Amino acid sequence: EQQPQFPGLRARGVHLADQQTLVQSFADDCPLDAVENLCRGAADTFRVLRLHQLPCGDLRWTYSGGIVQAVRRPDGVVLICLLEPGLTAESWDTLRRLHQAFASLDMPGSAPPPPV
């Protein structure tokens, strides 16, 4: 079993521009199918915001169990992280570095987003 990349990371996923989704969970209460659905939902949210001329590169949802952080690259690839509430400053810094690394990756299945 793999360990989370930093304390407080409960699950993560990547939704590719070709609609493939890759997910990983580190918590029993974050089943893979739920994380996959969350990835698709985040990707859909980014598309809807763009369609309504409200483009953004990142979203953060707070819910009773923690935080969902989603980041979208210009090619349409989305990274989501499910986080425990009350992350340490060190964990937030690690998450920021993860987002920077994600932005610079060349990923299979990535392509320019379709025009609106």
URMOCOR-V304982 format. One record per run of one state. SS is the DSSP state (hx for helix, st for strand, lp for the rest). FROM is the first residue (numbers start at 1). TO is the last residue. If there is no record, write none. Layout:
BEGIN
<<SS FROM TO> <SS FROM TO>>
END
This chain:
BEGIN
<<lp 1 8> <st 9 15> <lp 16 20> <st 21 25> <lp 26 31> <hx 32 51> <lp 52 57> <st 58 63> <lp 64 65> <st 66 72> <lp 73 77> <st 78 83> <lp 84 88> <hx 89 104> <lp 105 116>>
END
